[in-house]
Amino acid sequence: MDKNIILDNIRTKLGIDSLNALQKQTLEAPKGNIILISATGSGKTLAFATRMLSKIKKAHEKVQCVVIAPSRELVTQIAGVVRPIATGFKTVALYGGHNMLDEKNSLTPCPDITLATPGRLLDHLQRGNITIHNPSTLVLDEYDKSLELGFEGEMKRIVSRIGAPESIILTSATKLDQLPPYLGLTKYELIEAVDTANPRSRMDVIHVDSFQPDKLDTLTDLLRTFSPASRTIVFVNHRESAERVYKRLKEENIDAALYHGALDQNQRGNAIELLANGSVPVLVATDLASRGLDIEQVDHVVHYHLPINEQTWTHRNGRTARVDAEGEIYVITSDNDNVPPYITWDREYQPPHTPQAPMQSSFSTLYIDAGKKEKISRGDIVGFLIAHSGLNAGEIGRISLNDHNALVAVPRTKVTDILNAIKSQKLKGKKIRISPLKP
């Protein structure tokens, strides 16, 4: 794919005027194989996407590029970068929790670019739904995270099935002690951008002392000092803790969503969207959310529990202060905590006690029981709401369009009126269920 076309698409489709230093270095690297060590928020997805597309040949119903990432959320985010700039080439995203039949159908005709989680791609290969032979580029994104999640076996089996890629791009947020032997990487370009991408200078790290071993009172006091229009992620170390903190916040009338590994893919995706579209100001999450999520403008990260190691500390904090933004990091400790030396802060803060003060955003989310597979577009949803609900275009917030559903943010105070106004209306000639999405 011509580099000038790629760069023009990046400008017009993604709104990015120019590549940063990391992306330029990756695009122009002389060697075919690349190991990219890049901190969160440095633009590595666009870096490897631009490089990958520059090597792709004319579309001819053969998988030319394969990107393997450790989570559904990361795959969908990569797709959001690749699809707009890969004009003329078919791109598919394959991941757990996605309708298997829809995915199988999407593989005919054969895609040029396949983005997938390890388990789902291996499943399609074993079923014979897709054949991959000597692709031009293989990308293993967030390879260190894939190791943590136990995907080494799946990736090894995938590589043994797809033949020898012309080039390999391996990305990691941290330096690797050992390269995967099954890749046979002996000659490669090492591109390291950890220090230059470090956003610590844009972070204000704040210590909050909890006078009780159970930090819930301190947490609720702290959250009430934030604007309901802001976005906050509260990190805990265990699923059970996430459930307990979430329950307490609901009791305190603080709108929140919940994110952990025991929830299914749709529940986790909905939780992220509720935070991203402004329907809830707080996400309570385990470290499953510490990497691979690209939520714009997260204002605060709160360590309710101290991270288990320095890498986790770094990745949690990387949810905020992304690109050129600033962010606040709050570390809540009690007498029971042993603070490791890698955790340092810039100042102390003690939030005032504000009992029962609600924290609610100005938006709510409507769930629409139809999506891309039903030929529904964002424009269809906007037109429908303007025509039948009394909303104007400026009142309609972010729309997330999925295969068989859509989520749209609307003013919280108008939800009941909207639902009453549209209950007898049809969307594109079809009667479709529309209901409030609860966290």
Backbone hydrogen bonds, N-H to C=O, Kabsch-Sander energy under -0.5 kcal/mol:
donor,donor_aa,acceptor,acceptor_aa,energy
6,I,2,D,-2.1
7,L,3,K,-2.8
8,D,4,N,-2.1
9,N,5,I,-2.6
10,I,6,I,-2.3
11,R,7,L,-1.8
12,T,8,D,-2.8
13,K,9,N,-3.1
14,L,9,N,-0.9
14,L,10,I,-0.8
15,G,11,R,-0.5
16,I,10,I,-2.0
17,D,15,G,-0.6
24,K,20,N,-2.6
25,Q,21,A,-2.4
26,T,22,L,-2.1
27,L,23,Q,-2.4
28,E,24,K,-2.1
29,A,25,Q,-0.6
29,A,26,T,-0.7
34,I,168,I,-2.8
35,I,189,E,-2.6
36,L,34,I,-0.6
36,L,170,L,-3.0
37,I,35,I,-0.7
37,I,191,I,-2.6
38,S,36,L,-0.8
38,S,172,S,-2.3
42,S,39,A,-1.4
47,A,43,G,-1.5
48,F,44,K,-2.8
49,A,45,T,-2.3
50,T,46,L,-2.3
51,R,47,A,-1.8
52,M,48,F,-2.8
53,L,49,A,-2.6
54,S,50,T,-1.7
55,K,51,R,-0.7
55,K,52,M,-1.0
56,I,53,L,-0.8
63,V,131,T,-0.5
64,Q,62,K,-0.6
64,Q,112,D,-2.6
65,C,112,D,-2.1
66,V,137,T,-2.3
67,V,114,T,-2.8
68,I,139,V,-3.1
69,A,67,V,-0.5
69,A,116,A,-2.3
75,V,71,S,-2.2
76,T,72,R,-2.6
77,Q,73,E,-1.8
78,I,74,L,-2.5
79,A,75,V,-2.4
80,G,76,T,-1.7
81,V,77,Q,-0.8
81,V,78,I,-1.0
82,V,78,I,-2.9
83,R,79,A,-2.2
85,I,81,V,-0.7
85,I,82,V,-0.8
86,A,82,V,-1.6
87,T,85,I,-0.8
89,F,86,A,-1.9
92,V,113,I,-2.3
94,L,115,L,-2.9
98,H,95,Y,-1.5
103,E,99,N,-2.1
104,K,100,M,-2.6
105,N,101,L,-2.6
106,S,102,D,-1.9
107,L,103,E,-0.8
107,L,104,K,-1.0
108,T,105,N,-1.5
112,D,90,K,-1.6
113,I,90,K,-2.4
114,T,65,C,-2.7
115,L,92,V,-2.6
116,A,67,V,-2.7
117,T,94,L,-1.7
121,L,117,T,-2.2
122,L,118,P,-2.4
123,D,119,G,-1.9
124,H,120,R,-2.1
125,L,121,L,-2.3
126,Q,122,L,-2.6
127,R,123,D,-2.0
128,G,124,H,-0.7
128,G,125,L,-0.7
129,N,124,H,-2.0
130,I,124,H,-0.9
134,N,162,I,-2.7
136,S,64,Q,-1.5
137,T,64,Q,-1.9
138,L,167,S,-2.0
139,V,66,V,-3.2
140,L,138,L,-0.5
140,L,169,I,-2.6
141,D,68,I,-2.5
141,D,139,V,-0.7
143,Y,140,L,-0.6
143,Y,171,T,-2.9
146,S,142,E,-2.1
147,L,143,Y,-1.9
148,E,144,D,-1.9
149,L,145,K,-2.0
150,G,147,L,-1.4
151,F,146,S,-2.7
155,M,151,F,-2.4
156,K,152,E,-2.3
157,R,153,G,-2.0
158,I,154,E,-2.3
159,V,155,M,-2.5
160,S,156,K,-1.8
161,R,157,R,-1.0
161,R,158,I,-0.8
162,I,158,I,-1.7
163,G,159,V,-0.6
166,E,135,P,-2.1
167,S,136,S,-1.1
169,I,138,L,-2.8
170,L,34,I,-2.7
171,T,140,L,-2.5
171,T,169,I,-0.5
172,S,36,L,-2.2
183,L,180,P,-1.7
184,G,181,P,-1.0
185,L,180,P,-0.5
186,T,184,G,-1.1
189,E,33,N,-2.8
190,L,188,Y,-0.5
191,I,35,I,-2.8
191,I,189,E,-0.7
192,E,190,L,-0.6
193,A,37,I,-3.5
193,A,191,I,-0.5
197,A,193,A,-1.4
198,N,195,D,-1.1
202,R,199,P,-2.5
203,M,200,R,-1.8
204,D,327,G,-2.2
205,V,203,M,-0.7
206,I,204,D,-0.5
206,I,329,I,-3.6
207,H,347,R,-2.8
208,V,331,V,-2.8
210,S,333,T,-3.5
211,F,209,D,-0.5
215,K,213,P,-0.7
219,L,215,K,-2.7
220,T,216,L,-2.7
221,D,217,D,-2.2
222,L,218,T,-2.4
223,L,219,L,-2.8
224,R,220,T,-1.7
225,T,222,L,-1.7
226,F,223,L,-1.5
230,S,227,S,-1.9
232,T,281,P,-2.0
233,I,300,H,-2.1
234,V,232,T,-0.5
234,V,283,L,-3.0
235,F,233,I,-0.6
235,F,302,V,-3.1
236,V,285,A,-2.3
242,A,238,H,-2.1
243,E,239,R,-2.4
244,R,240,E,-2.1
245,V,241,S,-2.9
246,Y,242,A,-2.5
247,K,243,E,-2.4
248,R,244,R,-2.0
249,L,245,V,-2.3
250,K,246,Y,-2.2
251,E,247,K,-2.1
252,E,248,R,-1.7
253,N,250,K,-1.5
254,I,249,L,-2.9
255,D,253,N,-0.6
255,D,359,M,-2.7
257,A,282,V,-2.0
259,Y,284,V,-2.3
263,L,260,H,-1.5
268,R,264,D,-2.3
269,G,265,Q,-2.7
270,N,266,N,-2.6
271,A,267,Q,-2.0
272,I,268,R,-2.1
273,E,269,G,-2.2
274,L,270,N,-2.5
275,L,271,A,-1.6
276,A,272,I,-2.8
277,N,273,E,-2.9
278,G,275,L,-1.0
279,S,274,L,-1.7
280,V,274,L,-1.8
282,V,255,D,-0.7
283,L,232,T,-2.4
284,V,257,A,-2.9
285,A,234,V,-2.9
285,A,283,L,-0.6
286,T,259,Y,-1.6
289,A,286,T,-1.9
290,S,287,D,-1.5
294,D,292,G,-0.5
295,I,293,L,-0.6
296,E,294,D,-0.6
298,V,295,I,-0.6
299,D,231,R,-1.4
299,D,297,Q,-0.7
300,H,231,R,-2.0
301,V,328,E,-2.4
302,V,233,I,-2.8
303,H,301,V,-0.5
303,H,330,Y,-3.4
304,Y,235,F,-1.5
304,Y,302,V,-1.2
305,H,235,F,-1.5
313,W,309,N,-1.9
314,T,310,E,-2.3
315,H,311,Q,-2.7
316,R,312,T,-2.7
317,N,313,W,-2.0
318,G,314,T,-1.4
319,R,316,R,-1.9
320,T,317,N,-1.7
321,A,298,V,-0.6
321,A,326,E,-0.5
323,V,41,G,-0.6
325,A,322,R,-2.6
327,G,202,R,-2.1
328,E,299,D,-2.5
329,I,204,D,-2.6
330,Y,301,V,-3.0
331,V,206,I,-2.8
332,I,303,H,-1.9
332,I,330,Y,-0.6
333,T,208,V,-2.1
333,T,331,V,-0.6
337,D,334,S,-1.8
339,V,337,D,-0.7
343,I,340,P,-1.6
344,T,342,Y,-0.8
346,D,205,V,-3.2
347,R,205,V,-1.2
349,Y,207,H,-2.3
354,T,352,P,-0.6
357,A,354,T,-1.2
359,M,253,N,-2.5
363,F,278,G,-0.8
364,S,410,V,-2.7
366,L,408,V,-2.9
367,Y,435,S,-3.9
368,I,366,L,-0.5
368,I,406,A,-3.1
369,D,367,Y,-0.5
369,D,433,R,-2.6
370,A,368,I,-1.8
372,K,402,N,-2.8
373,K,403,D,-2.7
374,E,371,G,-1.2
374,E,403,D,-0.5
375,K,372,K,-1.9
376,I,371,G,-2.0
381,I,377,S,-1.8
382,V,378,R,-2.5
383,G,379,G,-2.6
384,F,380,D,-2.3
385,L,381,I,-2.4
386,I,382,V,-2.4
387,A,383,G,-2.3
388,H,384,F,-2.0
389,S,385,L,-2.3
390,G,385,L,-0.5
390,G,386,I,-0.5
391,L,385,L,-0.8
395,E,392,N,-1.7
396,I,392,N,-0.6
396,I,393,A,-1.0
397,G,395,E,-0.6
397,G,409,A,-3.2
400,S,407,L,-3.0
401,L,399,I,-0.6
402,N,400,S,-0.6
402,N,405,N,-2.7
406,A,368,I,-2.0
407,L,400,S,-2.5
408,V,366,L,-2.0
409,A,398,R,-2.0
410,V,364,S,-2.8
412,R,362,S,-2.8
414,K,411,P,-1.4
415,V,412,R,-1.2
418,I,414,K,-2.7
419,L,415,V,-2.7
420,N,416,T,-2.2
421,A,417,D,-2.1
422,I,418,I,-1.9
423,K,419,L,-0.9
425,Q,422,I,-1.8
427,L,430,K,-2.6
428,K,426,K,-0.7
430,K,427,L,-1.3
432,I,430,K,-0.7
435,S,367,Y,-2.1
437,L,365,T,-3.0
438,K,436,P,-0.7
